[in-house]
Amino acid sequence: MPERTFFLKPRPPLRAFAIAAALSLVGALFLVLALQLEWHVVVAVLAALVLAVGITLFAVALVAMARLGVRITLTDEGYHVSGTNQEHSGAWADVTKVTQAVDSAHITIYHGNVRRTHLIFPGGPAQEQMPEVVEAITERLRRVK
C-alpha cells in the first residue's frame, strides 16, 4: 500500500478571530476619526495601539492553528505521529491492539501492556478524517497480522 499522510487541523479559534476583528475595527475607526477631526494625539496613539493589538491577536491565532496541527503518516512498516513538539512512531508488527472509544474521537494504539499512542481528533474537519484513518490503520494491521 502507498504511504498515507493525514494532517489533523484544530478547530479555528473563532473567539480569537472575533475579538481581533472587533479590536481592529474599533482601533481603525478611532484612529481615522482622531486624525480627521484633529483630536488629541493621545487618542490617536491609543487607537493605533488597539488596532495593533487586534492585528497581533489575528496573527497569533493563525500561527496557533498552523502549529497545533498533527501529522499522521502511515506506511506498510508502521506509523509516525508528529506535532506540538511531540513525536511518536511504531511498527505494525509491535502493535498488539487498536481501540476506538465509543462516541469519542479517540484512537489508542497499544504496544504490549505498557506503551500506548493516543490519537485524539479535535472537532470539525479533523474529526471528519477519523473514519479514513481508522480504515487505513486496520487495513495495514490486517496485512501484518
C-alpha positions as CSV (number, residue, x, y, z in Angstrom):
1,M,0.0,0.0,0.0
2,P,1.2,3.5,-0.6
3,E,2.1,5.8,2.2
4,R,-0.8,7.9,3.5
5,T,-0.4,11.1,5.4
6,F,-3.2,12.8,7.3
7,F,-3.0,16.3,8.7
8,L,-5.3,17.0,11.7
9,K,-6.1,20.7,12.0
10,P,-7.5,22.0,15.2
11,R,-10.8,23.9,15.2
12,P,-10.4,27.6,14.2
13,P,-10.2,29.8,17.2
14,L,-13.4,31.7,16.3
15,R,-13.5,33.7,19.6
16,A,-10.0,35.0,19.0
17,F,-10.8,35.9,15.4
18,A,-14.0,37.8,16.5
19,I,-12.1,39.7,19.2
20,A,-9.3,40.5,16.8
21,A,-11.9,41.8,14.2
22,A,-13.6,43.9,16.8
23,L,-10.4,45.4,18.2
24,S,-9.1,46.1,14.6
25,L,-12.4,47.8,13.6
26,V,-12.6,49.9,16.7
27,G,-9.0,50.9,16.6
28,A,-9.1,51.8,12.9
29,L,-12.3,53.7,13.3
30,F,-11.0,55.8,16.2
31,L,-7.6,56.3,14.5
32,V,-9.3,57.7,11.4
33,L,-11.6,59.9,13.5
34,A,-8.8,61.1,15.6
35,L,-6.7,62.1,12.6
36,Q,-9.6,63.5,10.6
37,L,-11.2,65.6,13.4
38,E,-7.8,66.5,14.9
39,W,-8.4,65.1,18.3
40,H,-5.7,65.0,20.9
41,V,-2.6,62.9,20.0
42,V,-3.1,60.6,22.9
43,V,-6.4,59.4,21.4
44,A,-4.7,58.7,18.1
45,V,-1.9,56.8,19.8
46,L,-4.4,54.7,21.9
47,A,-6.4,53.9,18.8
48,A,-3.3,52.8,16.9
49,L,-2.4,50.7,19.9
50,V,-5.8,49.0,19.9
51,L,-5.5,48.4,16.1
52,A,-2.1,46.9,16.6
53,V,-3.4,44.6,19.4
54,G,-6.2,43.4,17.1
55,I,-3.8,42.6,14.2
56,T,-1.4,40.9,16.5
57,L,-4.2,38.7,18.0
58,F,-5.3,37.7,14.5
59,A,-1.7,36.8,13.5
60,V,-1.2,34.8,16.7
61,A,-4.5,32.9,16.1
62,L,-3.4,32.0,12.6
63,V,0.0,30.8,13.8
64,A,-1.6,28.7,16.6
65,M,-3.8,27.0,14.1
66,A,-0.8,26.0,11.9
67,R,1.4,24.9,14.8
68,L,-1.2,22.9,16.7
69,G,-1.8,20.6,13.8
70,V,-0.8,16.9,14.0
71,R,0.6,14.9,11.1
72,I,-0.1,11.1,11.0
73,T,1.9,9.2,8.4
74,L,1.0,5.5,7.8
75,T,3.3,3.2,5.9
76,D,3.4,-0.6,5.4
77,E,6.0,-0.9,8.2
78,G,4.5,1.4,10.8
79,Y,3.2,4.8,11.7
80,H,4.7,8.2,12.7
81,V,2.8,10.9,14.5
82,S,4.3,14.4,14.9
83,G,3.0,17.7,16.1
84,T,3.0,20.1,19.0
85,N,6.6,19.3,20.0
86,Q,6.0,15.5,20.2
87,E,7.0,12.6,18.0
88,H,5.6,9.1,18.3
89,S,6.2,6.2,16.0
90,G,5.9,2.4,16.0
91,A,6.0,-0.7,13.8
92,W,2.8,-2.5,13.0
93,A,4.4,-5.8,14.0
94,D,4.7,-4.5,17.6
95,V,1.1,-3.4,17.8
96,T,-1.0,-5.7,20.0
97,K,-4.4,-4.0,19.5
98,V,-6.1,-0.8,18.4
99,T,-9.2,0.6,20.1
100,Q,-11.6,3.4,19.3
101,A,-13.6,4.9,22.1
102,V,-17.3,4.7,21.6
103,D,-18.9,8.1,20.7
104,S,-15.5,9.7,21.0
105,A,-12.8,11.0,18.7
106,H,-10.0,9.0,20.3
107,I,-8.0,6.1,18.9
108,T,-5.5,4.2,21.1
109,I,-2.7,2.1,19.6
110,Y,-1.3,-0.5,22.1
111,H,2.3,-1.8,22.0
112,G,2.1,-4.5,24.7
113,N,0.9,-3.8,28.2
114,V,2.8,-0.6,28.8
115,R,3.2,1.6,25.7
116,R,0.3,3.4,24.1
117,T,-0.1,6.0,21.4
118,H,-3.2,8.2,21.6
119,L,-4.7,9.8,18.5
120,I,-7.2,12.5,19.6
121,F,-9.2,14.1,16.8
122,P,-10.5,17.6,17.6
123,G,-13.9,18.5,16.3
124,G,-14.5,20.0,12.8
125,P,-12.5,18.9,9.8
126,A,-10.2,16.6,11.7
127,Q,-13.0,14.5,13.1
128,E,-14.3,14.0,9.6
129,Q,-11.0,12.3,8.7
130,M,-11.3,9.8,11.5
131,P,-13.1,7.0,9.6
132,E,-10.4,7.2,6.9
133,V,-7.6,7.0,9.5
134,V,-9.3,4.0,11.2
135,E,-9.8,2.2,7.8
136,A,-6.1,2.8,6.8
137,I,-4.8,1.5,10.2
138,T,-7.0,-1.6,10.2
139,E,-6.0,-2.4,6.6
140,R,-2.3,-2.2,7.4
141,L,-2.8,-4.2,10.6
142,R,-4.6,-7.0,8.6
143,R,-1.7,-7.2,6.2
144,V,0.9,-7.6,9.0
145,K,-1.0,-10.0,11.3
